[in-house]
Amino acid sequence: MATTVTLKRGTTLAGTVSYTPGAGPANLLGTTVTSDVIDAAGTTYHLNVQMAGDGLSFVLSFIGSTADWSTGTGRWDIKFSTSGVVFYTETIRVLIIDEVTH
């Protein structure tokens, strides 16, 4: 089942993602990480990726305001590319709702 998160328009979108080594690489250094959110109207918003020095976490953030994002269900994922291998996270549903307090 897909994960769903709720985002109120106008809220800062940022978060830290931790990487736990397993069958893959020991860290994400040398891995290209990209991420986009697509709102309910189909507009794509590129997220900034800032990798930690040890390659075991990164911060995703939207540089700008989410105040004008279309309400409804959007989607979001993260893409990893290393040594010619590309893989993605599951697609996360983003329920974009209006703020109440202005």
mmCIF file of the C-alpha atoms, coordinates in Angstrom:
data_MODEL
# 
_entry.id   MODEL 
# 
loop_
_atom_site.group_PDB 
_atom_site.id 
_atom_site.type_symbol 
_atom_site.label_atom_id 
_atom_site.label_alt_id 
_atom_site.label_comp_id 
_atom_site.label_asym_id 
_atom_site.label_entity_id 
_atom_site.label_seq_id 
_atom_site.pdbx_PDB_ins_code 
_atom_site.Cartn_x 
_atom_site.Cartn_y 
_atom_site.Cartn_z 
_atom_site.occupancy 
_atom_site.B_iso_or_equiv 
_atom_site.pdbx_formal_charge 
_atom_site.auth_seq_id 
_atom_site.auth_comp_id 
_atom_site.auth_asym_id 
_atom_site.auth_atom_id 
_atom_site.pdbx_PDB_model_num 
ATOM 1   C CA . MET A 1 1   ? 0.000  0.000  0.000   1.00 0.00 ? 1   MET A CA 1 
ATOM 2   C CA . ALA A 1 2   ? 1.301  3.468  -0.889  1.00 0.00 ? 2   ALA A CA 1 
ATOM 3   C CA . THR A 1 3   ? 2.189  6.006  1.759   1.00 0.00 ? 3   THR A CA 1 
ATOM 4   C CA . THR A 1 4   ? 0.084  9.178  1.919   1.00 0.00 ? 4   THR A CA 1 
ATOM 5   C CA . VAL A 1 5   ? 1.191  12.455 3.504   1.00 0.00 ? 5   VAL A CA 1 
ATOM 6   C CA . THR A 1 6   ? -0.869 15.610 3.957   1.00 0.00 ? 6   THR A CA 1 
ATOM 7   C CA . LEU A 1 7   ? 0.621  19.004 3.098   1.00 0.00 ? 7   LEU A CA 1 
ATOM 8   C CA . LYS A 1 8   ? -1.165 22.287 3.773   1.00 0.00 ? 8   LYS A CA 1 
ATOM 9   C CA . ARG A 1 9   ? -0.508 24.899 1.106   1.00 0.00 ? 9   ARG A CA 1 
ATOM 10  C CA . GLY A 1 10  ? 1.942  27.502 2.358   1.00 0.00 ? 10  GLY A CA 1 
ATOM 11  C CA . THR A 1 11  ? 3.785  24.979 4.546   1.00 0.00 ? 11  THR A CA 1 
ATOM 12  C CA . THR A 1 12  ? 7.547  24.675 4.159   1.00 0.00 ? 12  THR A CA 1 
ATOM 13  C CA . LEU A 1 13  ? 8.391  21.368 2.501   1.00 0.00 ? 13  LEU A CA 1 
ATOM 14  C CA . ALA A 1 14  ? 11.660 19.962 3.849   1.00 0.00 ? 14  ALA A CA 1 
ATOM 15  C CA . GLY A 1 15  ? 12.826 16.800 5.524   1.00 0.00 ? 15  GLY A CA 1 
ATOM 16  C CA . THR A 1 16  ? 15.803 14.604 6.240   1.00 0.00 ? 16  THR A CA 1 
ATOM 17  C CA . VAL A 1 17  ? 16.043 11.153 4.666   1.00 0.00 ? 17  VAL A CA 1 
ATOM 18  C CA . SER A 1 18  ? 18.310 8.590  6.346   1.00 0.00 ? 18  SER A CA 1 
ATOM 19  C CA . TYR A 1 19  ? 20.039 5.833  4.387   1.00 0.00 ? 19  TYR A CA 1 
ATOM 20  C CA . THR A 1 20  ? 20.727 2.482  6.043   1.00 0.00 ? 20  THR A CA 1 
ATOM 21  C CA . PRO A 1 21  ? 23.335 0.413  4.198   1.00 0.00 ? 21  PRO A CA 1 
ATOM 22  C CA . GLY A 1 22  ? 22.270 -3.104 3.340   1.00 0.00 ? 22  GLY A CA 1 
ATOM 23  C CA . ALA A 1 23  ? 22.642 -5.028 0.103   1.00 0.00 ? 23  ALA A CA 1 
ATOM 24  C CA . GLY A 1 24  ? 23.405 -1.774 -1.736  1.00 0.00 ? 24  GLY A CA 1 
ATOM 25  C CA . PRO A 1 25  ? 26.284 0.669  -1.467  1.00 0.00 ? 25  PRO A CA 1 
ATOM 26  C CA . ALA A 1 26  ? 27.909 1.507  1.894   1.00 0.00 ? 26  ALA A CA 1 
ATOM 27  C CA . ASN A 1 27  ? 26.748 5.131  1.501   1.00 0.00 ? 27  ASN A CA 1 
ATOM 28  C CA . LEU A 1 28  ? 25.209 7.451  -1.091  1.00 0.00 ? 28  LEU A CA 1 
ATOM 29  C CA . LEU A 1 29  ? 28.377 9.378  -1.904  1.00 0.00 ? 29  LEU A CA 1 
ATOM 30  C CA . GLY A 1 30  ? 28.704 9.312  -5.677  1.00 0.00 ? 30  GLY A CA 1 
ATOM 31  C CA . THR A 1 31  ? 24.982 8.621  -6.074  1.00 0.00 ? 31  THR A CA 1 
ATOM 32  C CA . THR A 1 32  ? 22.866 11.213 -7.863  1.00 0.00 ? 32  THR A CA 1 
ATOM 33  C CA . VAL A 1 33  ? 19.675 11.823 -5.883  1.00 0.00 ? 33  VAL A CA 1 
ATOM 34  C CA . THR A 1 34  ? 16.786 13.766 -7.422  1.00 0.00 ? 34  THR A CA 1 
ATOM 35  C CA . SER A 1 35  ? 13.199 14.273 -6.310  1.00 0.00 ? 35  SER A CA 1 
ATOM 36  C CA . ASP A 1 36  ? 10.048 15.903 -7.670  1.00 0.00 ? 36  ASP A CA 1 
ATOM 37  C CA . VAL A 1 37  ? 6.544  16.548 -6.425  1.00 0.00 ? 37  VAL A CA 1 
ATOM 38  C CA . ILE A 1 38  ? 3.725  16.743 -8.965  1.00 0.00 ? 38  ILE A CA 1 
ATOM 39  C CA . ASP A 1 39  ? 0.598  18.506 -7.700  1.00 0.00 ? 39  ASP A CA 1 
ATOM 40  C CA . ALA A 1 40  ? -3.012 17.672 -8.575  1.00 0.00 ? 40  ALA A CA 1 
ATOM 41  C CA . ALA A 1 41  ? -2.896 19.948 -11.650 1.00 0.00 ? 41  ALA A CA 1 
ATOM 42  C CA . GLY A 1 42  ? 0.195  18.186 -13.010 1.00 0.00 ? 42  GLY A CA 1 
ATOM 43  C CA . THR A 1 43  ? 2.704  20.945 -12.198 1.00 0.00 ? 43  THR A CA 1 
ATOM 44  C CA . THR A 1 44  ? 6.137  19.552 -11.326 1.00 0.00 ? 44  THR A CA 1 
ATOM 45  C CA . TYR A 1 45  ? 8.154  21.020 -8.443  1.00 0.00 ? 45  TYR A CA 1 
ATOM 46  C CA . HIS A 1 46  ? 11.821 20.052 -8.223  1.00 0.00 ? 46  HIS A CA 1 
ATOM 47  C CA . LEU A 1 47  ? 13.219 19.511 -4.738  1.00 0.00 ? 47  LEU A CA 1 
ATOM 48  C CA . ASN A 1 48  ? 16.700 20.570 -3.671  1.00 0.00 ? 48  ASN A CA 1 
ATOM 49  C CA . VAL A 1 49  ? 18.907 17.716 -2.420  1.00 0.00 ? 49  VAL A CA 1 
ATOM 50  C CA . GLN A 1 50  ? 21.699 18.360 0.073   1.00 0.00 ? 50  GLN A CA 1 
ATOM 51  C CA . MET A 1 51  ? 23.789 15.262 0.816   1.00 0.00 ? 51  MET A CA 1 
ATOM 52  C CA . ALA A 1 52  ? 25.417 14.841 4.239   1.00 0.00 ? 52  ALA A CA 1 
ATOM 53  C CA . GLY A 1 53  ? 29.210 14.562 4.272   1.00 0.00 ? 53  GLY A CA 1 
ATOM 54  C CA . ASP A 1 54  ? 29.088 10.882 5.260   1.00 0.00 ? 54  ASP A CA 1 
ATOM 55  C CA . GLY A 1 55  ? 26.531 10.003 2.556   1.00 0.00 ? 55  GLY A CA 1 
ATOM 56  C CA . LEU A 1 56  ? 24.194 8.384  5.083   1.00 0.00 ? 56  LEU A CA 1 
ATOM 57  C CA . SER A 1 57  ? 21.469 11.023 4.917   1.00 0.00 ? 57  SER A CA 1 
ATOM 58  C CA . PHE A 1 58  ? 20.276 13.924 2.810   1.00 0.00 ? 58  PHE A CA 1 
ATOM 59  C CA . VAL A 1 59  ? 17.879 16.827 3.143   1.00 0.00 ? 59  VAL A CA 1 
ATOM 60  C CA . LEU A 1 60  ? 15.130 17.338 0.571   1.00 0.00 ? 60  LEU A CA 1 
ATOM 61  C CA . SER A 1 61  ? 13.607 20.817 0.405   1.00 0.00 ? 61  SER A CA 1 
ATOM 62  C CA . PHE A 1 62  ? 11.465 22.901 -1.896  1.00 0.00 ? 62  PHE A CA 1 
ATOM 63  C CA . ILE A 1 63  ? 13.040 26.293 -2.476  1.00 0.00 ? 63  ILE A CA 1 
ATOM 64  C CA . GLY A 1 64  ? 9.974  28.498 -2.752  1.00 0.00 ? 64  GLY A CA 1 
ATOM 65  C CA . SER A 1 65  ? 6.430  28.626 -1.499  1.00 0.00 ? 65  SER A CA 1 
ATOM 66  C CA . THR A 1 66  ? 3.841  25.863 -1.621  1.00 0.00 ? 66  THR A CA 1 
ATOM 67  C CA . ALA A 1 67  ? 1.043  28.465 -1.262  1.00 0.00 ? 67  ALA A CA 1 
ATOM 68  C CA . ASP A 1 68  ? 0.000  28.221 -4.919  1.00 0.00 ? 68  ASP A CA 1 
ATOM 69  C CA . TRP A 1 69  ? 0.185  24.438 -5.291  1.00 0.00 ? 69  TRP A CA 1 
ATOM 70  C CA . SER A 1 70  ? -3.058 22.952 -6.599  1.00 0.00 ? 70  SER A CA 1 
ATOM 71  C CA . THR A 1 71  ? -5.141 21.207 -3.975  1.00 0.00 ? 71  THR A CA 1 
ATOM 72  C CA . GLY A 1 72  ? -5.967 17.539 -4.330  1.00 0.00 ? 72  GLY A CA 1 
ATOM 73  C CA . THR A 1 73  ? -3.851 14.423 -4.569  1.00 0.00 ? 73  THR A CA 1 
ATOM 74  C CA . GLY A 1 74  ? -0.369 14.801 -5.968  1.00 0.00 ? 74  GLY A CA 1 
ATOM 75  C CA . ARG A 1 75  ? 2.557  12.422 -6.023  1.00 0.00 ? 75  ARG A CA 1 
ATOM 76  C CA . TRP A 1 76  ? 6.217  12.381 -5.017  1.00 0.00 ? 76  TRP A CA 1 
ATOM 77  C CA . ASP A 1 77  ? 9.177  10.048 -5.302  1.00 0.00 ? 77  ASP A CA 1 
ATOM 78  C CA . ILE A 1 78  ? 12.959 10.011 -5.039  1.00 0.00 ? 78  ILE A CA 1 
ATOM 79  C CA . LYS A 1 79  ? 15.281 8.788  -7.795  1.00 0.00 ? 79  LYS A CA 1 
ATOM 80  C CA . PHE A 1 80  ? 18.736 7.317  -7.164  1.00 0.00 ? 80  PHE A CA 1 
ATOM 81  C CA . SER A 1 81  ? 21.319 6.841  -9.914  1.00 0.00 ? 81  SER A CA 1 
ATOM 82  C CA . THR A 1 82  ? 24.742 5.284  -9.416  1.00 0.00 ? 82  THR A CA 1 
ATOM 83  C CA . SER A 1 83  ? 27.137 3.551  -11.807 1.00 0.00 ? 83  SER A CA 1 
ATOM 84  C CA . GLY A 1 84  ? 24.455 3.326  -14.500 1.00 0.00 ? 84  GLY A CA 1 
ATOM 85  C CA . VAL A 1 85  ? 21.891 1.767  -12.151 1.00 0.00 ? 85  VAL A CA 1 
ATOM 86  C CA . VAL A 1 86  ? 18.656 3.715  -11.540 1.00 0.00 ? 86  VAL A CA 1 
ATOM 87  C CA . PHE A 1 87  ? 16.088 2.984  -8.862  1.00 0.00 ? 87  PHE A CA 1 
ATOM 88  C CA . TYR A 1 88  ? 13.173 4.827  -7.250  1.00 0.00 ? 88  TYR A CA 1 
ATOM 89  C CA . THR A 1 89  ? 11.383 4.924  -3.929  1.00 0.00 ? 89  THR A CA 1 
ATOM 90  C CA . GLU A 1 90  ? 7.732  3.984  -3.845  1.00 0.00 ? 90  GLU A CA 1 
ATOM 91  C CA . THR A 1 91  ? 5.465  6.772  -5.090  1.00 0.00 ? 91  THR A CA 1 
ATOM 92  C CA . ILE A 1 92  ? 4.165  8.749  -2.134  1.00 0.00 ? 92  ILE A CA 1 
ATOM 93  C CA . ARG A 1 93  ? 0.703  10.253 -2.416  1.00 0.00 ? 93  ARG A CA 1 
ATOM 94  C CA . VAL A 1 94  ? 0.617  13.896 -1.311  1.00 0.00 ? 94  VAL A CA 1 
ATOM 95  C CA . LEU A 1 95  ? -2.764 15.225 -0.257  1.00 0.00 ? 95  LEU A CA 1 
ATOM 96  C CA . ILE A 1 96  ? -2.454 18.998 -0.725  1.00 0.00 ? 96  ILE A CA 1 
ATOM 97  C CA . ILE A 1 97  ? -5.062 20.914 1.260   1.00 0.00 ? 97  ILE A CA 1 
ATOM 98  C CA . ASP A 1 98  ? -5.891 24.575 1.929   1.00 0.00 ? 98  ASP A CA 1 
ATOM 99  C CA . GLU A 1 99  ? -4.658 26.246 5.048   1.00 0.00 ? 99  GLU A CA 1 
ATOM 100 C CA . VAL A 1 100 ? -7.306 27.398 7.529   1.00 0.00 ? 100 VAL A CA 1 
ATOM 101 C CA . THR A 1 101 ? -5.536 30.291 9.230   1.00 0.00 ? 101 THR A CA 1 
ATOM 102 C CA . HIS A 1 102 ? -4.260 33.135 7.030   1.00 0.00 ? 102 HIS A CA 1 
# 
